[in-house]
Amino acid sequence: MNTFNQFFFGIYPYICLAIFFFGSLVRFDREQYSWKSDSSQLLHDGQLRLGNILFHVGVLAVFFGHLFGLLTPLWFWDAIGVSHGAKQIFAMLMGGIFGLMALVGLILLIKRRFESERLSANSTWRDKLVLLWILATLLLGLLTIFVSMGHTDGHEMVKLMQWAQHIVTFRGEAADYLADVNILFKLHIFMGMTFFLIFPFTRMVHVWSGFASVTYLTRAWQVVRRR
């Protein structure tokens, strides 16, 4: 079990991140015509707008909540007087709210894609896989809230933070912090890491373009001349 733990939480994260970054770069360089969101609105509208809004708002809040919550050093929280227990309760509350929002939106999107024969026929297996993968990851994340309710002292959360911070700073013994955490946390982390691994091979690459669109704020004015 220690060998599996060391591989999946000490080595596997770097495999996923390497494929995530370099795979995205290679796809952008070699397959730019496939670099798109493949919008299906013209095929079937349904509850696309409601599902999209709920899902994107919820999942972006959850993503950045994880990003800042896990990677902010412990000394920072101690310096501003926020206890580990208080931080965990806040994370449970906000994660629950935005996680449920994303879940409802995702269910609407899955229902729309799988129930419409026209839309389903024009969807690839990768389109369906990524939706179901995110669904499973979200469900596991929401289930960890019930586990966290059993220990609101924040001790378990600190282990997750230490693991994440050791991974991104390339320090050894990162996997040791997850050795005895609840299996639901491990499954949620595994699903989340694997999402980054499959990311470059799906329509999700359009997320890069979404973040890059902020460059339009500083782009020079286009000169448009009348005839």
N, C-alpha and C positions, 0 to 999 in steps of 0.2 A: 504493500500500500504506500510505503514511503517513496518507492521508485515512481509510482504513478503520480503521486502528489508533486514530486520534484519535476516531473516532465510537464504535466498539464499546467502547473502554476509557477514554474520556474523557467521553462524553456519554450513551451507552446505560445505564451504571449508574444515572444519575439518573432516566432514564425508567422503568427497572424499579422503583426504590425509590419513586418517586412513585405509580405504579400500585399497588404493593404496599400502601402505607399508605392512600392515599385510596380505592383500590378496595375494600379491606377495610372501611373506614369506611362507604362508601356501601352496600355489601352488607349490613352489620349494620343500617344505618338503614332500608333499603328492603325487604330480603328476609330478615327474621329467621327465617321458617319454613324457609328453605333452609340456615340456619346450623346444621349438624349434621354428625356424622361418618358418617352413613348406615351404621351397623354392619350387617354381613351375616351375623352369627353364627347368627341364626335360620334363614337360608336354607341355609347349608352351613357346618358347623364345620371339618371337615378338620384341617389343621395350623395353624389360625388362632392358637392360643395360642403355640406355639413360634415361628412366624414373626413374630408381633407383638412378642414379647419380644426376640428377636434383632435385629429391624429397629429398634425404637425405642431400645433401649439403644445399639446401634451408631451409628445416625444422629445421636442427640443428642450422643454423645461426639464424633463427627466435627464436628458443627456448632459446638459450644462450643470444640473444639480449634482450629478455623479462626478463630473469633471472637477468642479471646484470643491465639492464636499470631500472627495477622496484625496485630491492632490494638495489641498491647503495644509501646510505643516501644522503639527500639533501645537508647536510653540506659539503660533499666531492666535489660536483659539484661547490658549492659556493667558496670553498677553492681554486680550480684550475681555477676559473674565467670563468666557462662555464655557461651561462645564461640558464634559463629554456626554453626560446624560441629557442635558438640555439640547445639545446638537443632535443627538440621536432622535429625540422626540420630534424636533423640528423636521428632520429628514424624513421620518416616518409620516408625518402629517402632510408635508408638501409632496413627497413621493406618492402617497396614496391618492391625493387629489389629482395631480397631473397624470399619474399612472392610469387612473380610472378614466380620465378624459381621453388619453391616448388609446386605451382599450376599447372604449365605445366607438371612437372614430375608426379604429382599425377593423372592428367587427362589421361596421357599415360598409367599409371598402371591400372586405372579403366577401360579404354577402352579395354586394353588387357585382363583383368580378366572377364569382362562381355560379350565380343564379342566372345571369344573362348569357344565353347560348352564343349570341354574336360576340360578346366580349370575351367569353371563355375560349372560344375558338381562335380568337386573335391574340391570346395570351400565351407566352412561352411557359415551359415548366419552371424556368428561373423566376418569372414574375410571381407565380403561385408559391414557389418555395420561399421567397424572401418575405412574403406576407405571413405565411405560417410560421416561419422562423422568428419573426418579430413578435408574433402572437404568443408563442411559447416562452420567449424571453421575458415579455411583459408579465405574463401570468406567474412565472417563477419569481420575478421581482416583487410582485404584489403579495405573493405568499410569504416572502421573507419578512414582511411587516409583522405577521402574526408570530413569527419566531422572535423578532426583536421585542415584541411586547413582553416576553418572558424574562428579559434582562435589560431594563431601561437604564442601567448604569453606564452604558456606552462602551463597555469593555470589548464587546464583540466588534463594534464599529471601528474601534481603534486598530484592531487586527487587520481589518480590511483596508484601512487607510495606510497602515505600515506596509502592507503587501504592495499596494498600488504605487506608493512613493518609492519603494525599493526597486520596483520594476522599471519605472521611468527614469530613475537615476542610475540604472545598471549596477545595482549593488547585489551582492550575493545573499543567499539565505532568505530570499523573498518568499519562497514556497513554504517555509517553516511557519510563517504567520497564519497560514490557512490550514495547517495540519489538523486541527481539532475543531474547526468551525462547522456549523450545521451543513448538512449535505445540500440543502436548498440554496444556500449561498454559493456553494461550489458549482452547482448546476447552472445557476443564474450567471455566474462569472464565465463558465465555459461557453454557454450559449452566446453571451455578449462578445467574447473574444472571437468565436467562430464566425460571428456576423461580419467582423472586420476582414476575416479571411475570404469569405465569399463575396464581399462587397465589390471588388473590381470586375467581377464576372456578371454583374447584374445591372439593371437600370439605375441602381442606387448611386452610380457615379455622378449623376446629375446634381448630387448634393454639393460636390466640389464647385460646380458652376454657380450654385446658389450662394455659397460663401464668397465666391470671387466677384459676384455682382456688385459688391460694395465699392469696387473700383470705379463704377460709373459715377460715383459722387465726385471724383476728382478728374474725370475725363474732360478733355477740352471740348468746347462747343463745336458742334458740326455746322459747317457753312452750307446753307441751303439757298440756292439762287432761283429767282423767278425766271420763267421763260420770257 
